[in-house]
Amino acid sequence: MPLIPIDNTADLGALARSLRRQQGIRQDDLAAIIGASHVFLRDVELGKETVQLGKVLRLLDELGVRLLLQVPDGDES
């Protein structure tokens, strides 16, 4: 699976839209699966910055996206 850099909410939304379409899932169907409204899904796909993170994580999981964070090395104390 390729690593795709995500620099902003628009990048994340475009990825979600592309994956949803590749999988042949309608917005309202995917929204129902994750317990959200179609408006929420539309907002994610349009890159809205104020969507709920928990629902976004459920959306990504449903689309088969594994989220990894690259953190800087260093002393945290």
CORMO-V526029 format. One record per pair of residues at least 6 apart in sequence whose C-alpha atoms are under 7 Angstrom apart, sorted by the first residue. I is the first residue (numbers start at 1). J is the second residue. Records with the same first field share a line. If there is no record, write none. Layout:
# CORMO-V526029
I: J / J
This chain:
# CORMO-V526029
6: 12
9: 47 / 48 / 49
10: 46 / 47
12: 47
13: 44 / 45 / 46 / 47
14: 45
16: 45
17: 45
19: 63
20: 63
27: 38 / 41
28: 38
31: 37 / 38 / 41
34: 58 / 59
44: 51
